């Protein structure tokens, strides 16, 4: 099978027509380009994959506000990750 290089415009058209795989591919491209703004827009369009990618980024940096925003946008796992971070003992509590 030939390796196809699909352009962003075609992916966008397919995503606009409801193709979730194209939406996921756009999210992967935005993630690879470190384009958090586009990832956020894709999440707002309903891309749960974009929510996953944004959650992974926010959890890695401990960005609690961003996790709350992602959760509010409909990606429930961000809320779970937020709860996990909030319940984790702080350095002061460990002493």
N, C-alpha and C positions, 0 to 999 in steps of 0.2 A: 504494500500500500504506500502511496506517495505521501511524503511529509508536506502538509499544507501550511503555508504561512498566511493566516487569516488576519486581515487588517482590522484596526479598531473600529472603523466606520461600519464594517459589515457586522462585527460583534454587537455594536450599539444598536443597529437596525434589528438584529435578531432578538436582542434583549428587550427592546421596545415592543416587540411582537409577543413577548411572554416566554422566550426561551431562557430557562433558568441556567442551563449550562453555559450559554453565552454570557449571562450576567456573572456567573462564577469566574469565567475566564477573564472578563474585564476586571474583576476584583483582584485576581492573581497578577494581572499586568500592573494595576495601580499599586499593589503591595510591592512588587519588584522595583517599581520606580519611586518607592517611598512617598507616594502621593496620598497622604492621609485625608486630604480634602475630598478627592474622588472616592476613596473608600467610604467616607461618611455619606456622600451623596448616594452611593450604591446601597448602603444600609438603609437610607431613607426610602429607596425604591423597593426595599423588601429583600435585599440580598443577605441571607443568613450567613453565607460564606464571608461576605465583607464584615459582618458582625464578628465572626470567628477571628478573622485576621486582625481587626481592630482590638478585640479583647485580648488577644495574645500580646499585642504591642503594649496596651495599657497595663496589663498585669506585669509584664516584664519591667516596666518603669515604676510600678506602684502608683499609677495615676488613678486615684479613687474617683475623682470627679468625672473623668472620661469613662470609666467603667459604669458609673451611674447613668451618664448620657446614653451610652450604648444600650444599657438595659432598658432605659425609658423608650428607646427607639424600637424595642421589640426583640432584642436578642437576649433571651433569658439567662444564658450561660454567663453573661457579663455580670448579672446580679448575683449569681452563685459565686463567681470569682471575687466580687466586691465583698460579699459576706465572709468569704474565707480570709481575705486580707484583713478585714476589720476584726475578726475573731482571733487572729494570730497574736501570740504574746509579743509585746514590745520588748526592746532590750532592757528597759527599766524593770519590767515585770519578771524577767528571767533572773535578775540579781537577787 
